[in-house]
Amino acid sequence: MTTKEITAIALRLFSLWLLVQVILNVPSLVMYLTSMEQYQEQIIPGYVYIVMIGSFIVVGLMAVYLIWLAAKSVLAYEAGGSGSATDDQSQKFLLQLGGVYFIVTSLAYLPRSLGFFLSSMEVSYVHVLSPLGLLFQLFIGLALVFNASWWVHFLARLRGRP
């Protein structure tokens, strides 16, 4: 298998994973809106539910479709490239894709992990370590996205290649 095929497979798997996550997170969005309604002791109009869930699904499906198109584009773009040049480019792209995943995941869970400031007066090490781990994940993701060529060379040295 060539690197372009591996990249296309990785992108398609990522888009399928994202589609599953969009579908699985719709009920949690409904639960979040319901708990907000109970917390504020005010009824949220039905159209807010429809707009929030609809926009969540539309944005998620657009992201899935764009990633799926990127997989097709990788196959079309890399048709005439050489093996070593595409190897480094594919590695950089996969590292950047992993970095984007780390960034999105950490930004999704970071506000939740800081919620203890509002509900608790005492701070334990568990409350502090969770946001620190997510910040570490965010910085690793940023390093993978913006410094992918350094990571390619670093991983090559770890494998014993010059």
C-alpha positions in Angstrom: 0.0 0.0 0.0 1.3 3.4 -0.8 1.3 6.4 1.5 -1.4 8.1 -0.5 -3.7 5.2 0.1 -2.9 5.0 3.8 -3.6 8.8 4.1 -6.9 8.4 2.3 -7.9 5.5 4.5 -6.9 7.4 7.6 -9.0 10.4 6.5 -12.0 8.2 5.7 -11.7 6.5 9.0 -11.5 9.9 10.8 -14.6 11.1 8.9 -16.5 8.0 9.9 -15.4 8.4 13.5 -16.6 12.0 13.4 -19.9 11.0 12.0 -20.4 8.5 14.8 -19.4 11.2 17.4 -21.9 13.7 15.9 -24.7 11.1 16.1 -23.7 10.0 19.6 -23.5 13.5 21.0 -27.0 14.7 20.0 -28.7 13.1 23.1 -26.1 14.8 25.4 -26.9 18.1 23.7 -30.6 17.6 24.5 -29.7 16.7 28.1 -27.5 19.8 28.4 -30.4 22.0 27.2 -32.8 20.3 29.6 -30.4 20.7 32.6 -30.0 24.4 31.6 -33.7 24.8 31.6 -34.0 23.2 35.1 -31.1 25.3 36.4 -32.5 28.6 35.2 -36.1 27.5 36.1 -37.3 28.9 32.8 -38.8 27.1 29.9 -36.6 27.1 26.8 -38.7 27.5 23.7 -38.9 24.5 21.4 -37.3 26.4 18.5 -34.1 26.8 20.4 -33.9 23.0 20.7 -34.4 22.6 17.0 -31.9 25.4 16.1 -29.2 24.1 18.4 -29.6 20.4 17.4 -30.0 21.3 13.7 -26.9 23.5 13.6 -24.9 20.9 15.5 -25.9 18.2 13.0 -25.3 20.5 10.0 -21.9 21.6 11.1 -20.9 18.0 12.0 -22.1 16.6 8.7 -20.3 19.4 6.8 -17.1 18.6 8.5 -17.5 14.9 7.8 -18.2 15.6 4.1 -15.2 17.9 3.8 -12.9 15.4 5.3 -14.3 12.7 3.0 -13.6 15.0 0.0 -10.1 15.6 1.3 -9.5 11.8 1.1 -10.6 11.8 -2.5 -8.4 14.8 -3.1 -5.4 13.1 -1.6 -5.8 10.2 -4.0 -6.2 12.5 -7.0 -3.3 14.9 -6.0 -0.7 12.3 -5.2 -1.2 10.2 -8.4 2.1 11.1 -10.0 4.4 11.8 -7.0 7.5 10.0 -6.0 7.6 7.7 -3.0 10.0 9.5 -0.8 8.6 13.0 -1.3 5.1 11.8 -0.7 6.3 9.8 2.3 7.4 12.9 4.2 4.4 14.9 3.1 2.0 12.1 4.1 3.7 11.8 7.5 3.4 15.5 8.0 -0.2 15.5 7.0 -1.1 12.6 9.3 0.8 14.3 12.2 -1.1 17.5 11.6 -4.4 15.6 11.4 -3.6 14.0 14.8 -2.7 17.4 16.1 -6.1 18.8 15.0 -7.8 15.9 16.8 -5.8 16.7 20.0 -6.7 20.4 19.8 -10.4 19.8 19.2 -10.7 17.2 21.9 -8.9 19.3 24.5 -10.9 22.4 23.6 -14.1 20.4 23.9 -13.4 19.1 27.4 -11.4 22.0 28.9 -14.4 24.2 29.8 -16.1 21.1 31.5 -13.0 20.4 33.5 -12.9 24.0 34.8 -16.5 23.8 36.1 -15.4 22.9 39.6 -14.5 26.6 40.2 -18.3 27.4 40.1 -19.6 24.6 42.2 -16.9 23.9 44.9 -15.0 26.1 47.3 -12.2 23.6 47.9 -9.8 22.5 45.2 -8.2 19.1 45.2 -5.4 17.8 43.1 -7.9 15.9 40.9 -9.6 19.1 40.0 -6.3 20.6 39.0 -4.7 17.7 37.2 -7.6 17.2 34.7 -7.3 20.7 33.2 -3.5 20.5 33.3 -3.7 17.2 31.3 -6.0 18.9 28.8 -3.7 21.9 28.5 -0.8 19.5 27.9 -2.9 17.8 25.2 -3.7 21.2 23.6 0.0 22.2 23.5 1.0 18.8 22.0 -1.7 19.3 19.4 -0.5 22.8 18.5 3.1 21.5 18.3 2.0 18.7 15.9 0.0 21.1 13.7 2.6 23.9 13.5 5.8 21.9 13.7 5.0 18.7 11.9 8.3 18.6 10.0 10.3 18.6 13.2 8.2 15.7 14.5 8.8 13.8 11.2 12.5 14.2 11.6 12.3 13.3 15.4 10.3 10.1 14.7 12.8 9.2 11.9 15.7 9.5 14.4 13.8 7.4 16.9 13.4 4.7 14.2 17.1 4.8 13.5 16.9 6.5 10.2 19.0 9.6 9.3 
